[in-house]
Amino acid sequence: MFEEKRVPDRQIRAVQTETTVRVYLACSPAAADAALEKQAFELGETLQLTPSFRLAAHDSDNGRKPGHERVLAVDLTREGFERALQEHIEWVPERDLDHTPLNFQAIRIGSELRDEWITGITDVTPVMRDIAGLLATDQLHLAVKLVPHEPPYELG
């Protein structure tokens, strides 16, 4: 009998290597510029992160939401990512590219990132805006190609 392979109700999906996991952070232009220059964040500040590019796009309205006009990709060590998961998490509906809720949940993390966890910070706002522009002109087939591949993350 045919058995449908189903996505788990809750799943961490992330761009990852053997040593790093990528999370996204939507922030103001000033905060983004400071983080990119220092390759770090202000100590003592709890940040709202997600390893889901699509959830970050939704949360920032593709970089158009006031105070969230820039979206940064933050590559963390795997150890740092797993420690961040211990601080504060919430499960929220994953989104498709049109920001429609899907039938499974992605993770949002509240964490104070430590410098030793961060291996790199890059600005992905231009890609996010390119995707939004393609969607606005009914070019989903091209927009999908720009979305990062996020395989399931297996907790250590």
VEXDREN-2710 file (C-alpha; in Angstrom, 1 decimal):
% VEXDREN-2710
k/r/px/py/pz
1/MET/0.0/0.0/0.0
2/PHE/1.2/3.5/-0.7
3/GLU/2.4/5.4/2.3
4/GLU/2.7/9.2/2.1
5/LYS/5.9/10.6/3.4
6/ARG/4.9/13.5/5.6
7/VAL/6.9/16.4/7.0
8/PRO/6.9/16.3/10.8
9/ASP/4.7/18.8/12.5
10/ARG/7.7/20.5/14.0
11/GLN/11.0/20.5/12.2
12/ILE/14.2/22.5/12.3
13/ARG/15.4/23.1/8.7
14/ALA/18.6/25.2/8.1
15/VAL/21.4/26.0/5.7
16/GLN/24.2/24.0/7.3
17/THR/27.7/22.6/6.9
18/GLU/29.5/20.0/9.0
19/THR/30.6/22.8/11.4
20/THR/28.0/25.7/11.0
21/VAL/24.2/26.4/11.0
22/ARG/22.7/29.5/9.5
23/VAL/20.1/31.6/11.2
24/TYR/18.4/34.9/10.0
25/LEU/17.9/38.1/11.9
26/ALA/15.7/41.0/10.7
27/CYS/16.9/44.4/12.0
28/SER/17.2/48.1/11.4
29/PRO/19.7/49.4/8.8
30/ALA/21.9/50.9/11.6
31/ALA/22.0/47.6/13.5
32/ALA/22.8/45.7/10.3
33/ASP/25.6/48.0/9.4
34/ALA/27.1/47.8/12.9
35/ALA/26.8/43.9/12.9
36/LEU/28.3/43.6/9.5
37/GLU/31.2/45.9/10.3
38/LYS/32.0/44.2/13.7
39/GLN/30.9/40.7/12.6
40/ALA/29.3/40.6/16.1
41/PHE/26.2/41.9/18.0
42/GLU/25.9/44.1/21.1
43/LEU/26.4/42.0/24.2
44/GLY/23.4/41.6/26.4
45/GLU/20.9/41.9/23.6
46/THR/18.4/39.1/23.1
47/LEU/17.8/38.6/19.3
48/GLN/14.9/37.0/17.5
49/LEU/16.4/34.4/15.1
50/THR/15.2/31.7/12.8
51/PRO/17.0/29.2/10.6
52/SER/14.1/29.5/8.1
53/PHE/14.7/31.9/5.3
54/ARG/11.0/31.9/4.5
55/LEU/10.0/32.7/8.1
56/ALA/12.5/35.5/8.2
57/ALA/11.0/36.8/4.9
58/HIS/7.6/36.7/6.5
59/ASP/8.6/38.3/9.8
60/SER/10.4/41.2/8.0
61/ASP/7.8/41.5/5.2
62/ASN/10.7/41.0/2.8
63/GLY/12.7/43.7/4.4
64/ARG/9.9/46.3/4.3
65/LYS/8.7/46.2/7.9
66/PRO/9.8/49.3/9.8
67/GLY/12.8/48.4/12.1
68/HIS/13.3/45.2/10.1
69/GLU/14.4/46.6/6.8
70/ARG/17.5/44.5/6.6
71/VAL/17.9/40.7/7.0
72/LEU/21.2/39.2/8.0
73/ALA/22.4/35.6/7.7
74/VAL/24.4/34.7/10.7
75/ASP/26.5/31.5/10.5
76/LEU/26.9/29.9/13.9
77/THR/29.0/27.1/15.1
78/ARG/26.9/24.0/15.6
79/GLU/27.7/24.1/19.4
80/GLY/26.6/27.7/19.5
81/PHE/23.4/27.0/17.6
82/GLU/22.5/24.1/20.0
83/ARG/23.2/26.3/23.0
84/ALA/21.0/29.1/21.5
85/LEU/18.2/26.5/21.3
86/GLN/18.4/26.1/25.1
87/GLU/17.7/29.8/25.7
88/HIS/14.2/30.4/24.4
89/ILE/12.3/28.8/21.5
90/GLU/8.8/29.0/20.1
91/TRP/7.3/27.0/17.3
92/VAL/5.4/29.0/14.7
93/PRO/3.8/28.1/11.3
94/GLU/6.4/27.8/8.5
95/ARG/5.6/30.0/5.5
96/ASP/5.6/29.6/1.8
97/LEU/7.1/32.4/-0.4
98/ASP/3.8/34.2/-0.4
99/HIS/3.8/34.1/3.4
100/THR/0.9/31.7/3.6
101/PRO/1.1/29.5/6.7
102/LEU/2.0/25.8/5.9
103/ASN/0.9/22.8/7.8
104/PHE/4.1/22.3/9.8
105/GLN/6.0/24.5/12.2
106/ALA/9.4/26.2/12.1
107/ILE/11.4/27.4/15.0
108/ARG/12.0/30.9/16.2
109/ILE/14.8/31.4/18.8
110/GLY/15.4/34.2/21.3
111/SER/19.0/34.2/22.1
112/GLU/21.9/36.4/23.1
113/LEU/24.5/35.5/20.5
114/ARG/28.1/35.1/21.8
115/ASP/30.9/36.3/19.6
116/GLU/32.6/32.9/19.8
117/TRP/29.6/31.2/18.2
118/ILE/29.6/33.5/15.1
119/THR/31.6/32.5/12.1
120/GLY/30.2/35.1/9.7
121/ILE/27.5/37.6/9.1
122/THR/26.2/38.5/5.6
123/ASP/23.4/40.7/4.3
124/VAL/20.7/38.7/2.4
125/THR/18.3/41.6/2.0
126/PRO/19.0/42.0/-1.7
127/VAL/18.2/38.3/-2.3
128/MET/15.0/38.6/-0.3
129/ARG/13.9/41.7/-2.2
130/ASP/14.8/40.0/-5.6
131/ILE/12.5/37.1/-4.6
132/ALA/9.7/39.5/-3.6
133/GLY/10.1/41.2/-7.0
134/LEU/9.9/38.0/-8.9
135/LEU/6.8/36.9/-7.0
136/ALA/5.2/40.3/-7.7
137/THR/5.6/39.6/-11.5
138/ASP/4.4/36.0/-11.3
139/GLN/7.8/34.4/-11.7
140/LEU/7.6/31.8/-9.0
141/HIS/9.7/29.4/-11.0
142/LEU/12.6/31.9/-10.8
143/ALA/12.0/33.0/-7.2
144/VAL/12.2/29.4/-5.9
145/LYS/15.7/29.1/-7.4
146/LEU/16.9/31.9/-5.1
147/VAL/15.6/30.4/-1.8
148/PRO/18.5/28.7/0.1
149/HIS/18.4/24.9/0.5
150/GLU/17.4/24.1/4.1
151/PRO/17.6/20.4/4.8
152/PRO/16.4/19.1/8.2
153/TYR/18.7/19.7/11.1
154/GLU/19.4/16.7/13.3
155/LEU/19.9/17.7/16.9
156/GLY/23.2/16.4/18.4
END
